[in-house]
Amino acid sequence: MNVTLRGRTRPYRTVTYDARSNTVQLIDQRLLPHEFTVVSTSNCFETGQAIRDMLVRGAGAIGATAAYGLAQGAKAFPGEDLRTFGRYIKEVFELLKSARPTAVDPVNAMLEVLRQMKGGETVAEKQALAVAAAEEFAHEDVEHCRGIGRQGSRLIRNGARVLTHCNAGWLAFVDIGSATGPIYAAQAEGKKVHVFCDETRPRCQGATLTAWELAQQGISHDVIADNAAGHLFQRRQIDLVIVGSDRTLGRTGEVANKIGTYTKAVLARRHRVPFYVAIPLSSIDWDLRSGRNIPIEEREQSEVLGAWGANGKSKREYVRIANPLSTARNPGFDVTPPDLITGIITPVGIFRPKDLWKNRAKLRNKRW
């Protein structure tokens, strides 16, 4: 997507890899919208920490980052012994896998890197194959989001008012985004769209990231408090809901996404508003049989008990907002059951949640 900074516009991807320096370049999403900074991680441990600290976040973005991190780790291995290399790669895989346990994209991305590496007969060949596979995942993530845009834009009529939750835009992917893909495609077709961005407490990715993206793209939008959506539904001011997903179960159609997604799905069903989930094929988990088995990340209490913002000098600052003696619960995700979901927007079509499994031959990417 194009980013305008100090009057100059240029295209960026959320995550890229520099083979010469063996570094991963990431937009530091913690600083947006107040500061746009690209950070380089110099080794796989720093890359894993960047995922864990949410310097980079979003299903496709952390998938690509994990793939690059695995390739980065492979490239850093100094020896030629295949057995030692194999043990080392397993350790790097587990390190990156554990950084954000709810999302399935990092696992799918890294498994593909490992599969491609099997074709190498030497450490050097495996290293080259790892880099190529990581690059391929990143490019394919973009194409999947472009396909989601084509499929989903027909759901958006001219003048539609769309509710989003959290950020499933280009910052959450390598480019374009999943939930924003149909919105950007509709804009390109000349349709006028107004977006309501849930603030998405506690980290406020809707207010900071989605709103920033839409402003950069020139799309009409309002940031709303999370609890304001019910009022807008009741007043018939929302026509459509599109959200993303960190893990969608292919067997059941259950969707894990940012905490609060389930609440919006219940409201949408109550008010008969279509509720869609937009996903690349890498976000489908074909193995888990129940949403209760999805690992739900419990994050630090400080995210709920306070908030980050910019002070008068434009410096990032944390402020405690809760009672000083109180503790907090901070589940990062919830699971939405399939009966609350109108459809799953994928690059190859729009499916009812419970139809994913019978269409698995079409939906199973040749890699996943």
N, C-alpha and C positions, 0 to 999 in steps of 0.2 A: 504494500500500500504506500501511497505517497504521504510524506510528512513535511509540513512547512515549518521551518525554524528560522527565525530572524529574517523573514521575507524570502527565503530560498526553499524551494520544494525539490525533494528527491525521494526515490523509492527506497524502502527498507524491508528487510525480512526480520522477523522476531528473533530468529536464531540462525547463525551461519558458522562455518568452520573454515579456518585457515590452515591448510595442509603444511605450508612452509614452516610456520611457528608451532604447529600442533596445538592450537588454541581454539576455544569455542567463544564466539562473540554473541553476547546477549544484551537485549535492551533491558535495563534495570527497571522493572515494572513497579518497584516499591517507591520510586521517586516521582512517577507520573501522577498527576498532570503538571506538576510544578517544575520538573526538570527532566530533560531528555538526555540520557547518558547510555552509551554502549560500553559494556564491561567485557573484558577478556578473562576467561578462566584458563590457567596455565597447565592444569592437570586434571585427571578424572576425579580426584578428591574435591577439588574446588568446584568442579562441575556438579558433583552430587550435592555439595553444600548449597550451591545456587538454587537447585531444585528444592531442597529442603527448606531454605529460607524464603522461598517464593520470590526470589529475584526474577525468576522465570516461572510462569504458572500457566495452566490451561492444558487440556488433554493433548492436543497435537504438538504444542510447543515443548512440553516436557518429554513427549515421546521422541521428538527429534533431538532434543538436548541429551537424553539418555543414550540414544543411538550414537550421537557424536562423542559422548563421554566414553562409551565402550570402545569406539574406534580410537579415541585419544589415548585411552589406557593401553590398548594393543600397540599403538605406535611407540609408546614410551618404553615398552619392554626391551631391555638391552641385550638379552641373550639369544641363543639359537636352539635351545633345548625345547622340543615340542611338549614334553610332559610338564615341565616347569611352567611353560607358557600357558598350557591348558588350565593348570591350577590357579595361576594368576588371573586369568580371564574370568574364571568362576567367581573369584573374590570381587573383582570389579563389577561384575553383573549383579551380585547380591548387594553391594554397596549402593549402586544406582537404583536398584529395584526397591530398596527400603526407604528411599528418600520421600516418596509420596505414595503410600500403599493403596489408596482407593482407586486411582486411575489405572486402567489396563493398557493404555497406549504405550507407556515406556517398556512394559514387558513384551508386548507384541513387537515393538520396534527392535528391541535388543535380541529377541529370539530370531528375528529375520537376519540380523547381523551375524549371529552365531551360525545360522544355517549356511549363509554365504561363505563364511570363513572355512567351513568344512571342505570347500573345494581347493584350498591351498595345501601344498605339500611341504612347505617350509614356513618358518615364522614370518619371513619377509612377505611371502605370498599371502598369508593369512592377514597380515597387517594391511596390505593394499586392498584386499577384498572387504575388510571391515570398513575402511573409509568409503569405498564405493557403495556399499550397502547402506551406510548411514546417509550418504548424499541422496541415494535413491528414495529412501523413506521420506526425507524432507521434501523432495520434488513431488512425490506422490501425494503427500499431505496437502500441498497446494492444489493439485489437480482434483483431489477429492472435494475440497472446499469449493472449488469452481463448479464442480458437478452438483453439489448441494445447492448452490445458488441458482443454477439452471432449473433444477427440479422444484425448488421451493418458491421461486419468484411468481409462479402461477397462482399461488395461494394468496398473494398480496394484491388486492385491488387498488386502483388509484384512490388516494385519499385515506388509505387504511391507517388505523392507529394500533401500533404493535407494542406489546409489553415484552421486555426482556428481563432476564434475571442473571446477576453476576456478569461476567464477561466471557462470551464465547465468540469474540471477534478475532481480528487478525493477530492481536497480541496474544491470544490463547492458542494460536496455531502458527504455522510458519508464515502464512499469509492468508488474506481474505476472511477466514473465520467460518464457523459452522452456523451458529444462529444468525450472524450478521450476513452470511453469504446471500440468502434470499433478499435481504433488505438492500444490499449493494447492487444486486442484479436488477431488482425492481427500479432502483434509482437510474441505472444505466438504460433501462427501457423507457425512461421518461415519466415514471409514476411518481406521484408525490406521496411520501410516507412520513408519518410522525411517530416517533418512538418514545415510549415511557421507559426510562431506565431505573429499575429498582436500585436503590443505593447499595444493597447487599451487605449489611452488617455481618460480621464485625470488621472485615477488612475493606469494605466499601468499593469493591471492584467495579460495580455498576456506576457509581458516582465518579470514580477516578479514571477508570480505563475505558469502559464502553462510551461514556459521555465524551471523553477526550477523542476517541476514534471518530464518533459521529460528527463532532465539531470539525475535525480535520477533513472529513469527507463532505461537509456541508449538508448534513441531513438534519431536519427539524427534530428536536427532542426536548424532553423535560426529565430532570432527575426527580424521582419521588421517594419518599420514605417507604421502607418495606411495608409498613402497615397501612399505607395509603391505597394500595392496589384494590382492596375490597370496596372502598368507596367508589373508585373509578369503575369497577365492574358493575356495581349497583346502579350507577348513573348511565350505564351503557356507553362509556367512553373508551372502552377497549374492544377492538374487533378480533384480535388474534394474539396468541401467545406463542413465542418461539424461544426455546431454551436450548442449551447444549447438554452434554453428558460426559462424565468421566469414565463411566462403564455402563454399558447396556447389555443385559443378559439375552443372548440369542435364543435360549430355551424358553424363557418366560416373558420377555418383553419388559421386564422391570428396569428402571433407569435410576442410576446413582448420579446425583448432580449436587451442586452447591446447596448448602443448608437453606431451606426456605422454598425450594422448588416444589416439594410436595404440597406445601401450603397454597402456592399459586395454582397448582393443578386442581386442588379441591375447590378453590374459588371459581376457577374457570368452568368446572363441571356444574357447580351450583347455578352459574349464570349463563350456561349454554354457550360459552365462548370456546372456539377450537383451540386446543392445546397441542402444539407440535414440538418434537425433539429433533434437533438436527445433529447428525453424527457422520464422521468418516467411517469407513469400514474397520479401521484400526481400533475404534472404540467399542467394538462388539466382543464380548466374552462368550465364547461358545461352550465353555466347560462348566461354570458354576450353574447349579440347578435351583438356587433360591437367592433372592435379594438379601435374606438374613445372613448369608455367608459372605457378603461383600464386606471387606474390612473398612470400617468407617474411622477415618483419622480423627483423633482427639487432639486439638491444637492447644497452644499455651493459653492460660487464663488471661494473660495480659491483653490479648486481642479483644476480649469482651469488656474487660475492666477499664480500658482506656482507648485512645485513638491517636493515630498519627496525622499530622497536618503540617502546613507551612506557616511559620511565624511571620511577623512583619518584615523580617529581613530575608524572606524566602528560603529560610533554612528549615529542613525537616525536623519535626519535634514531636515527642510523645507526651500526651497529657492524660493523667488519670481522671476518669469521669465518674467512676463508681464509688460507693461508700468504701473508705479505706480498710474496713475490717471484713469486707465481704469477699467470698471466693466465687468462682464462676465455672460453669460447664461450657465447653466449646467444641461440640461435634462439627466437623467441617462439611459434612455431606448428609443428605437424607436419600431415601429410596422411594420413588414414585411408582405405584402399581400400574399395570398395563391398562386397567379399565378406566383410568383417568386420562389416558393419552389418546388423542385423536389419531395421530400418525407419527411415524418415524421417517424423517427426511434423510435419505442417503444419496450418494452420488449416482446410484443406479435406479432410483425410484423412491416413491413414498409408500410405506407399508404400515398396516395395522400392527401394533406391537406383538400380538399373538401369532402373526403370520411370518415373523422373522425366521422361525425354525424351518417351516416348510419351504421357505425360499432360500435356504442356506446355500444351495448350489450357486445361486446368483450372487448372494451377498458375501460368500466366503472369498475374500481376495486370494489370489493364487499364493500369496505369502502367509495369510492368516487363516 
